[in-house]
Amino acid sequence: MMTTEIVVVGMGYVGIPAAALLADVEGHHVTGLQRKSKRSGWKIDALNNGKSPFEGVEPGLEELISRVVKKGTFVVTDDIEVLADADIILIDVQTPTDAQNMPQYQSLREVSANIGKKLKKGALVIVESTVAPGTTENVVKTIIEKESGLVGGEDFDLAFSYERVMPGRLLEFIANMPRVVGGITAEATKRAYDLYATIVKEEIYTTDTLTAELSKTIENAYRDVNIAFANEMALVSESLGVNIYEIIKLINARHDRHMHIPGAGVGGHCLPKDPWLLRYGLYEYGTWKIEPEFISLARRINNHMPVHMTDLIQNALQFKEVSIQDSIVTVLGVAYLENSDDTRNSPAATLIAALMSKGAQVRIHDPFVQTWEFTPHEIQRDIIEAAKDSDCLALVTKHNEYFEMDLDRIVKVMRTPVIVDGRNVFDANDLVSRGFEYRCVGKVGIKRQT
């Protein structure tokens, strides 16, 4: 059997599980290409030693990495020369947006240029990074053609296909989620389909590149808008003194309703930016300019939720006659998703910034995150030490550990027993009976002094 040489560019939450799954297929040899830096260089060593670089719970991933490394079908390097031998190249680099919500394609452009300089005739390139609609053809294809002198659709194939991954379920979501594949030609689509058919167990849908790009950004914008509605209704319920979670239960009792859950904010690599990528694609490549108003409104609402958490904290402290500028607030969880170490666009960042702007002293606790570039604060692992002499525990991430805290001990070590719950982890009556002042997004809102 001939060996298919596959290079996966970008060893992150998408690239690593995709590479490991592909490397476990007979006839595949996969090379992970990771730019070496002070922040990322350690990943190369960890992966080549058969270890997962992720601190969060990822069922089956480390076992899979170990297996394919031992088989000799998976290796990681920072040498771009490996691109020259690749039959198939997957692009899995980050595509963030800036403060003005514009896409930042530095990594995507650099990788596309490197591919163009090394690409052999007949290779297939697949963009898995989420991009603004129109980017695969207008940016990636253009750069590769310029650098290589080859023609897309004739001398090399190009497709877009996105992962629907979630930290904590990386392997499951790649293998067991329907897949969308769109190529610049029918042949490119077929080749990408055949590749994914080796690892995807669900339906693989084929379309054109632009439709596939739109599918990804619209899917995430849809979810962001629905979460924003839940968050706004949580604020409405708080204002009227009603429990939004009871309301959601009553609404969702109808089988064809599925109202989302509110919370302390929306994070991750996708939802905070993909709606803006959709908007950018409309402006950059659309026939006429339209403003997708739901997208902008949803982003404003969801971005406001950590600020609302700050208001709840300040209000609860006032009830205990503590000024926020004299307080110590312990933030519980800086990963954006429970039981993971993924801090990308975590709402905790906005919360911490808002607290510090009001003069609060901030502590951070997270059972999975070791370091976080957003802040120089030490990230504590001992929950009792983190709570000691604190005036408020502000829960942002519903890690399993927070469901199991020794509340009777914590209430004794805190200076002021206040808990502000951004994820509906605690029972209000239980906390009040233990002596806590309690607030919760959508359940126990801002109280008036009597």
C-alpha positions as CSV (number, residue, x, y, z in Angstrom):
1,M,0.0,0.0,0.0
2,M,1.3,3.4,-0.9
3,T,1.7,5.8,2.0
4,T,-0.2,9.2,1.9
5,E,1.9,11.9,3.4
6,I,-0.2,14.3,5.4
7,V,1.0,17.5,7.0
8,V,-1.2,19.3,9.6
9,V,-0.2,22.9,10.1
10,G,-1.0,24.1,13.6
11,M,-0.9,21.9,16.7
12,G,-3.9,23.2,18.7
13,Y,-7.3,22.1,19.7
14,V,-8.2,21.3,16.1
15,G,-4.9,20.2,14.6
16,I,-3.8,17.7,17.3
17,P,-6.9,15.5,17.4
18,A,-7.3,15.7,13.6
19,A,-3.7,14.7,13.1
20,A,-3.8,11.9,15.6
21,L,-7.0,10.4,14.1
22,L,-5.6,10.6,10.6
23,A,-2.3,9.0,11.7
24,D,-4.2,6.0,13.1
25,V,-5.5,5.2,9.6
26,E,-3.6,2.5,7.7
27,G,-1.6,4.0,4.9
28,H,-1.3,7.5,6.4
29,H,1.8,9.1,7.7
30,V,1.1,12.4,9.4
31,T,3.5,15.2,10.3
32,G,2.4,18.0,12.6
33,L,3.9,21.3,11.8
34,Q,4.2,23.7,14.7
35,R,6.0,27.0,14.8
36,K,8.5,26.9,17.6
37,S,8.4,29.7,20.2
38,K,8.8,30.2,23.9
39,R,5.1,29.6,24.2
40,S,4.6,26.7,21.8
41,G,7.9,24.9,21.6
42,W,7.1,22.6,24.5
43,K,4.2,21.2,22.5
44,I,6.6,19.6,20.0
45,D,8.5,17.7,22.6
46,A,5.3,16.7,24.5
47,L,3.6,15.3,21.3
48,N,6.8,13.5,20.1
49,N,6.9,11.8,23.5
50,G,3.3,10.6,23.0
51,K,1.8,13.1,25.5
52,S,-1.2,15.4,25.1
53,P,-0.3,19.0,25.8
54,F,-3.8,19.8,27.1
55,E,-4.5,20.0,30.9
56,G,-8.2,19.5,30.6
57,V,-10.1,16.2,30.4
58,E,-9.8,14.8,26.9
59,P,-11.1,11.2,26.8
60,G,-8.9,8.9,24.7
61,L,-6.6,11.6,23.2
62,E,-3.4,10.9,25.0
63,E,-3.8,7.2,24.5
64,L,-4.3,7.8,20.7
65,I,-1.3,10.1,20.5
66,S,0.9,7.6,22.3
67,R,-0.3,4.8,20.0
68,V,0.4,6.6,16.7
69,V,3.8,7.9,17.9
70,K,4.8,4.4,18.8
71,K,3.6,3.2,15.4
72,G,5.8,5.8,13.8
73,T,2.9,7.3,11.9
74,F,2.8,10.7,13.7
75,V,5.7,13.1,14.3
76,V,5.8,16.8,15.0
77,T,8.4,19.3,13.8
78,D,8.9,23.0,13.2
79,D,10.7,22.4,9.8
80,I,8.6,23.8,6.9
81,E,10.5,21.6,4.5
82,V,8.1,18.8,5.3
83,L,5.5,20.6,3.2
84,A,7.5,19.7,0.0
85,D,6.7,16.0,0.4
86,A,3.0,16.4,1.4
87,D,0.3,14.9,-0.6
88,I,-2.3,16.5,1.6
89,I,-1.9,19.6,3.8
90,L,-4.4,20.7,6.5
91,I,-4.3,24.3,7.7
92,D,-5.4,24.6,11.4
93,V,-4.0,27.9,12.5
94,Q,-5.8,30.5,14.6
95,T,-7.8,33.3,12.8
96,P,-8.6,35.8,15.6
97,T,-10.3,39.2,15.2
98,D,-8.9,42.4,16.6
99,A,-10.5,45.1,18.8
100,Q,-12.2,46.5,15.7
101,N,-13.6,43.0,14.9
102,M,-11.5,42.7,11.8
103,P,-9.9,39.3,11.0
104,Q,-6.3,38.9,11.7
105,Y,-4.9,36.5,9.1
106,Q,-1.1,36.9,9.8
107,S,-0.7,33.2,10.6
108,L,-3.0,32.1,7.7
109,R,-1.2,34.3,5.2
110,E,2.3,33.1,6.4
111,V,1.2,29.5,6.2
112,S,-0.3,29.9,2.8
113,A,3.0,31.5,1.6
114,N,5.1,28.7,3.0
115,I,2.8,26.2,1.4
116,G,3.1,28.0,-1.9
117,K,6.9,28.0,-1.8
118,K,7.1,24.2,-1.1
119,L,3.9,22.8,-2.6
120,K,4.3,19.9,-5.1
121,K,2.1,19.6,-8.1
122,G,-1.0,17.5,-7.5
123,A,-1.2,18.1,-3.7
124,L,-4.5,18.8,-1.9
125,V,-4.7,21.7,0.5
126,I,-7.6,21.9,3.0
127,V,-8.4,25.0,5.1
128,E,-9.9,23.9,8.4
129,S,-9.4,27.2,10.2
130,T,-12.6,29.2,10.4
131,V,-12.4,32.1,8.0
132,A,-14.7,34.9,6.6
133,P,-16.7,33.7,3.7
134,G,-14.7,34.1,0.5
135,T,-11.3,33.7,2.2
136,T,-10.3,30.3,0.9
137,E,-10.4,31.4,-2.7
138,N,-9.6,35.1,-2.4
139,V,-6.8,34.8,0.2
140,V,-5.4,31.3,0.5
141,K,-5.7,30.3,-3.1
142,T,-4.3,33.7,-4.3
143,I,-1.2,33.5,-2.1
144,I,-0.5,29.8,-2.9
145,E,-0.8,30.6,-6.6
146,K,1.5,33.6,-6.4
147,E,4.2,31.8,-4.4
148,S,4.1,28.5,-6.3
149,G,3.4,29.6,-9.9
150,L,0.8,26.8,-9.9
151,V,-2.9,27.1,-10.7
152,G,-5.6,26.1,-8.2
153,G,-8.0,23.6,-9.6
154,E,-5.5,22.5,-12.2
155,D,-2.1,22.0,-10.6
156,F,-3.3,21.6,-7.0
157,D,-6.6,21.1,-5.3
158,L,-8.0,23.3,-2.6
159,A,-11.0,22.8,-0.2
160,F,-12.5,24.2,3.0
161,S,-13.8,21.9,5.7
162,Y,-14.3,22.9,9.3
163,E,-14.1,20.9,12.5
164,R,-16.9,21.2,15.1
165,V,-14.7,20.5,18.0
166,M,-15.3,21.3,21.7
167,P,-12.7,21.0,24.4
168,G,-13.4,17.9,26.5
169,R,-14.9,16.1,23.5
170,L,-12.3,16.6,20.7
171,L,-12.1,13.1,19.3
172,E,-15.8,12.5,19.7
173,F,-16.8,15.6,17.8
174,I,-14.4,15.0,14.9
175,A,-15.4,11.4,14.4
176,N,-19.1,11.5,15.3
177,M,-20.3,14.9,13.9
178,P,-21.6,15.4,10.4
179,R,-19.0,17.0,8.2
180,V,-19.2,19.7,5.5
181,V,-16.7,19.7,2.7
182,G,-16.5,22.3,-0.1
183,G,-13.8,22.4,-2.8
184,I,-12.9,24.9,-5.5
185,T,-13.6,22.1,-8.0
186,A,-15.6,18.8,-8.0
187,E,-12.3,16.9,-7.9
188,A,-11.0,18.9,-4.9
189,T,-14.3,18.2,-3.1
190,K,-14.1,14.5,-3.9
191,R,-10.5,14.2,-2.6
192,A,-11.3,16.0,0.6
193,Y,-14.4,13.8,1.0
194,D,-12.3,10.6,0.6
195,L,-9.8,11.8,3.2
196,Y,-12.4,12.6,5.9
197,A,-14.3,9.4,5.1
198,T,-11.4,7.6,6.7
199,I,-12.1,9.1,10.2
200,V,-15.6,10.5,10.1
201,K,-18.4,8.1,11.0
202,E,-21.3,10.4,10.3
203,E,-22.6,11.9,7.1
204,I,-20.2,14.0,5.0
205,Y,-22.0,16.7,3.0
206,T,-20.4,18.1,-0.1
207,T,-20.8,21.6,-1.5
208,D,-18.8,24.5,-2.9
209,T,-16.2,26.4,-0.9
210,L,-18.2,29.6,-0.2
211,T,-21.2,27.6,1.0
212,A,-19.0,25.6,3.4
213,E,-17.4,28.8,4.8
214,L,-20.9,30.3,5.3
215,S,-22.1,27.2,6.9
216,K,-19.5,27.5,9.6
217,T,-19.9,31.2,10.4
218,I,-23.7,31.1,10.2
219,E,-23.8,28.1,12.5
220,N,-21.8,29.8,15.2
221,A,-23.6,33.2,14.7
222,Y,-26.9,31.3,15.2
223,R,-25.8,29.9,18.5
224,D,-24.4,33.2,19.6
225,V,-27.7,35.0,18.9
226,N,-29.6,32.3,20.8
227,I,-27.3,32.6,23.8
228,A,-27.7,36.4,23.7
229,F,-31.5,36.0,23.8
230,A,-31.2,33.7,26.9
231,N,-28.8,36.2,28.5
232,E,-31.2,39.1,27.9
233,M,-34.2,37.2,29.3
234,A,-32.0,36.4,32.3
235,L,-31.6,40.1,32.9
236,V,-35.4,40.6,32.5
237,S,-36.1,37.8,34.9
238,E,-33.6,39.2,37.5
239,S,-35.3,42.6,37.2
240,L,-38.7,41.1,37.9
241,G,-37.4,38.8,40.7
242,V,-38.1,35.6,38.8
243,N,-36.0,32.5,38.2
244,I,-35.0,32.2,34.5
245,Y,-34.0,28.6,34.9
246,E,-37.5,27.6,35.9
247,I,-38.9,29.5,32.9
248,I,-36.5,27.7,30.6
249,K,-37.6,24.4,32.0
250,L,-41.2,25.3,31.4
251,I,-40.6,26.5,27.9
252,N,-38.5,23.5,26.9
253,A,-41.1,21.1,28.3
254,R,-42.6,21.5,24.8
255,H,-40.6,19.1,22.7
256,D,-39.9,21.4,19.8
257,R,-38.5,24.2,21.9
258,H,-34.9,24.5,23.0
259,M,-34.2,27.8,24.8
260,H,-30.5,28.2,25.6
261,I,-28.9,28.7,29.0
262,P,-27.7,32.1,30.2
263,G,-24.4,32.7,32.0
264,A,-21.4,34.9,32.9
265,G,-20.4,35.4,29.3
266,V,-19.5,33.7,26.1
267,G,-15.9,32.5,25.3
268,G,-13.9,30.2,23.2
269,H,-12.2,30.6,19.8
270,C,-15.4,30.5,17.8
271,L,-18.5,32.3,19.1
272,P,-16.9,35.6,20.0
273,K,-15.3,36.0,16.6
274,D,-17.1,33.9,13.9
275,P,-20.1,36.3,13.7
276,W,-17.6,39.1,12.9
277,L,-16.0,36.9,10.3
278,L,-19.4,36.5,8.7
279,R,-20.0,40.2,8.8
280,Y,-16.5,40.9,7.3
281,G,-17.1,38.5,4.4
282,L,-20.4,40.3,3.6
283,Y,-18.6,43.6,3.4
284,E,-15.5,42.3,1.6
285,Y,-16.9,40.0,-0.9
286,G,-20.7,40.6,-1.0
287,T,-22.5,42.1,-4.0
288,W,-23.9,44.9,-1.8
289,K,-23.4,46.1,1.8
290,I,-25.8,44.8,4.4
291,E,-25.5,45.1,8.2
292,P,-26.4,41.9,10.0
293,E,-28.0,43.6,12.9
294,F,-28.7,40.4,15.0
295,I,-25.0,39.6,15.0
296,S,-23.9,43.0,16.4
297,L,-26.7,43.1,19.0
298,A,-26.0,39.6,20.2
299,R,-22.3,40.3,20.5
300,R,-23.0,43.4,22.6
301,I,-25.4,41.5,24.9
302,N,-23.0,38.6,25.4
303,N,-20.0,40.9,26.0
304,H,-22.0,42.7,28.7
305,M,-22.6,39.6,30.9
306,P,-19.2,39.7,32.7
307,V,-19.8,43.4,33.4
308,H,-23.2,42.4,34.8
309,M,-21.4,39.9,37.0
310,T,-19.4,42.8,38.3
311,D,-22.6,44.7,39.2
312,L,-23.9,41.6,41.0
313,I,-20.6,41.4,43.0
314,Q,-20.7,45.1,43.9
315,N,-24.4,44.8,45.0
316,A,-23.8,41.7,47.1
317,L,-20.8,43.3,48.8
318,Q,-22.9,46.4,49.6
319,F,-25.4,44.2,51.4
320,K,-22.5,43.1,53.6
321,E,-21.4,46.7,54.0
322,V,-18.1,46.1,52.1
323,S,-16.9,48.5,49.5
324,I,-15.8,46.9,46.3
325,Q,-12.6,49.0,46.2
326,D,-11.6,47.5,49.6
327,S,-12.5,43.9,48.6
328,I,-10.8,40.7,47.6
329,V,-12.7,38.9,44.9
330,T,-11.7,35.3,44.0
331,V,-12.6,34.4,40.5
332,L,-13.5,30.7,40.1
333,G,-12.5,29.4,36.7
334,V,-10.8,31.2,33.8
335,A,-11.1,28.5,31.2
336,Y,-14.1,29.4,29.0
337,L,-15.4,25.9,29.1
338,E,-15.9,23.5,32.1
339,N,-13.2,20.9,32.8
340,S,-10.9,22.3,30.1
341,D,-7.8,24.4,30.1
342,D,-8.9,26.5,27.1
343,T,-8.8,30.2,28.1
344,R,-9.4,31.7,24.6
345,N,-11.7,34.7,24.8
346,S,-12.6,33.7,28.4
347,P,-15.3,36.0,29.9
348,A,-13.2,35.9,33.0
349,A,-10.8,38.4,31.4
350,T,-13.5,41.0,31.1
351,L,-14.7,40.3,34.6
352,I,-11.2,40.7,36.1
353,A,-10.6,43.9,34.2
354,A,-13.9,45.3,35.4
355,L,-13.2,44.3,39.0
356,M,-9.8,45.8,38.9
357,S,-11.1,49.1,37.4
358,K,-13.4,49.4,40.4
359,G,-10.4,48.9,42.8
360,A,-11.0,45.3,43.8
361,Q,-8.1,43.0,44.5
362,V,-8.4,39.9,42.4
363,R,-7.4,36.3,43.0
364,I,-7.8,33.5,40.5
365,H,-8.5,29.8,41.0
366,D,-8.7,27.1,38.2
367,P,-8.1,23.4,38.6
368,F,-6.9,23.0,35.0
369,V,-5.3,26.3,33.8
370,Q,-1.6,26.6,34.8
371,T,-0.7,29.9,33.2
372,W,-2.7,32.6,31.5
373,E,-1.2,35.3,29.3
374,F,-4.0,37.7,30.1
375,T,-2.9,38.3,33.6
376,P,0.3,38.0,35.8
377,H,-1.9,36.8,38.7
378,E,-0.9,33.5,40.1
379,I,-3.5,30.8,39.3
380,Q,-4.2,28.9,42.5
381,R,-5.1,25.2,42.7
382,D,-6.1,25.0,46.4
383,I,-9.7,26.2,46.7
384,I,-9.5,26.8,50.4
385,E,-6.4,28.9,50.1
386,A,-8.0,30.9,47.3
387,A,-11.1,31.6,49.4
388,K,-9.2,32.4,52.6
389,D,-9.9,36.0,53.7
390,S,-11.7,36.7,50.4
391,D,-14.9,38.8,50.3
392,C,-16.5,37.2,47.3
393,L,-16.3,34.0,45.2
394,A,-17.3,34.8,41.6
395,L,-17.9,31.6,39.7
396,V,-17.3,32.0,35.9
397,T,-16.7,28.3,34.8
398,K,-18.6,25.3,36.1
399,H,-15.7,23.0,36.6
400,N,-16.7,19.8,38.3
401,E,-14.6,20.8,41.4
402,Y,-16.9,23.7,42.1
403,F,-20.0,21.4,42.5
404,E,-18.1,19.6,45.3
405,M,-16.7,22.4,47.3
406,D,-16.8,22.1,51.1
407,L,-19.1,25.1,51.6
408,D,-19.2,24.8,55.4
409,R,-15.4,25.1,55.5
410,I,-15.3,27.9,52.9
411,V,-17.8,30.1,54.8
412,K,-15.5,30.0,57.8
413,V,-12.3,30.9,56.0
414,M,-13.8,33.8,54.0
415,R,-13.6,37.3,55.3
416,T,-17.1,38.1,53.8
417,P,-19.2,35.1,52.8
418,V,-20.5,36.2,49.4
419,I,-20.9,34.0,46.3
420,V,-21.9,35.3,42.9
421,D,-22.8,32.5,40.6
422,G,-22.4,32.9,36.8
423,R,-23.4,29.4,35.9
424,N,-26.3,28.3,38.2
425,V,-24.1,25.9,40.1
426,F,-25.4,26.5,43.6
427,D,-28.8,26.3,45.3
428,A,-29.8,29.7,46.7
429,N,-31.6,28.4,49.7
430,D,-28.7,26.1,50.6
431,L,-26.2,28.9,50.4
432,V,-28.3,31.3,52.4
433,S,-28.9,28.7,55.1
434,R,-25.1,28.4,55.4
435,G,-24.7,32.1,55.9
436,F,-23.7,33.3,52.4
437,E,-25.0,36.4,50.6
438,Y,-25.8,35.0,47.1
439,R,-26.4,36.4,43.6
440,C,-26.9,34.4,40.4
441,V,-27.2,35.4,36.8
442,G,-30.9,35.0,35.9
443,K,-32.0,33.8,39.3
444,V,-31.0,36.2,42.2
445,G,-30.3,39.6,40.8
446,I,-29.4,43.0,42.1
447,K,-31.3,43.7,45.4
448,R,-32.5,47.0,46.7
449,Q,-31.5,48.1,50.2
450,T,-34.5,48.2,52.5
